[in-house]
Amino acid sequence: MPQPHSPTDRAGSRRDAGSARIARVGIPGVLLALGVIAAVVVSTELAVVFVGAAVVAVVADLWIRLGISSQGDRDREQGARDAFRRRGRWPDER
């Protein structure tokens, strides 16, 4: 069952949605822009570092979102196990 202010809480405020958008799009975008600027002004080695950090930020976001999306499955499975303990049969069995 989702807890208040948990990642699975669907009743988040606009501020939370804005913060999530900044984390998902803003941070990798800024890192990518810094990588382009570094490639032009400083060196390609520094550019690779910034672009690599942008890729890591995107992959981490996807990984976190995948974990959050599967929380509902885990909650349903736990509910079915609890029902099995109470009744002695799996909920979808007749």
BELHUPE-V288123 format. One record per residue. N is the residue number from 1. RES is the residue in one letter. SS is DSSP state (@ for helix, = for strand, . for the rest). PHI is phi in degrees with one decimal (NA if undefined). D_CENTER is the distance of its C-alpha to the mean C-alpha in Angstrom with 2 decimals. Layout:
# BELHUPE-V288123
N,RES,SS,PHI,D_CENTER + N,RES,SS,PHI,D_CENTER
This chain:
# BELHUPE-V288123
1,M,.,NA,18.33 + 2,P,.,-62.8,15.70 + 3,Q,.,-91.3,16.81 + 4,P,.,-56.8,17.40 + 5,H,.,66.0,14.69 + 6,S,.,-84.7,12.18 + 7,P,.,-61.3,8.54 + 8,T,.,-91.1,10.32 + 9,D,.,-70.6,13.08 + 10,R,.,-83.4,13.79 + 11,A,.,-96.5,16.52 + 12,G,.,-71.0,14.69 + 13,S,.,-83.9,16.99 + 14,R,@,-62.2,17.29 + 15,R,@,-63.7,16.73 + 16,D,@,-64.4,13.23 + 17,A,@,-64.9,12.52 + 18,G,@,-65.8,14.29 + 19,S,@,-64.8,12.49 + 20,A,@,-65.3,9.06 + 21,R,@,-64.8,11.10 + 22,I,@,-61.8,12.68 + 23,A,@,-68.7,9.73 + 24,R,@,-77.5,8.48 + 25,V,@,-111.9,12.15 + 26,G,@,-65.0,14.51 + 27,I,@,-63.4,13.89 + 28,P,@,-62.0,13.90 + 29,G,@,-64.6,16.74 + 30,V,@,-64.5,18.71 + 31,L,@,-63.5,18.45 + 32,L,@,-65.8,19.62 + 33,A,@,-62.1,22.39 + 34,L,@,-62.9,23.46 + 35,G,@,-64.1,23.70 + 36,V,@,-65.2,25.98 + 37,I,@,-62.3,28.02 + 38,A,@,-64.4,28.37 + 39,A,@,-63.9,29.56 + 40,V,@,-79.6,32.21 + 41,V,@,-94.5,33.33 + 42,V,.,-104.7,32.79 + 43,S,.,-159.5,32.09 + 44,T,@,-72.1,30.12 + 45,E,@,-63.2,29.03 + 46,L,@,-66.5,27.24 + 47,A,@,-62.2,25.77 + 48,V,@,-63.3,24.35 + 49,V,@,-62.5,22.73 + 50,F,@,-65.6,21.01 + 51,V,@,-65.9,19.97 + 52,G,@,-62.3,18.70 + 53,A,@,-65.3,16.61 + 54,A,@,-64.2,15.16 + 55,V,@,-64.2,14.38 + 56,V,@,-61.8,12.78 + 57,A,@,-63.7,10.50 + 58,V,@,-67.0,9.53 + 59,V,@,-64.0,9.24 + 60,A,@,-62.7,7.17 + 61,D,@,-62.6,4.51 + 62,L,@,-62.3,5.36 + 63,W,@,-64.5,5.72 + 64,I,@,-64.1,2.92 + 65,R,@,-64.5,2.67 + 66,L,@,-64.3,6.10 + 67,G,@,-63.6,6.70 + 68,I,@,-68.0,6.26 + 69,S,@,-67.1,8.33 + 70,S,.,-87.3,10.81 + 71,Q,@,-62.9,11.56 + 72,G,@,-60.9,14.17 + 73,D,@,-62.2,15.91 + 74,R,@,-66.0,16.30 + 75,D,@,-64.9,17.67 + 76,R,@,-64.3,20.10 + 77,E,@,-63.2,21.23 + 78,Q,@,-64.6,21.95 + 79,G,@,-62.1,23.87 + 80,A,@,-65.1,25.88 + 81,R,@,-65.0,26.74 + 82,D,@,-62.8,27.90 + 83,A,@,-63.6,30.03 + 84,F,@,-63.4,31.45 + 85,R,@,-64.1,32.53 + 86,R,@,-73.7,34.25 + 87,R,@,-104.5,35.96 + 88,G,.,81.6,36.35 + 89,R,.,-144.9,34.95 + 90,W,.,-70.4,31.61 + 91,P,.,-55.4,30.71 + 92,D,.,-90.8,31.11 + 93,E,.,-80.0,34.43 + 94,R,.,-95.0,37.62
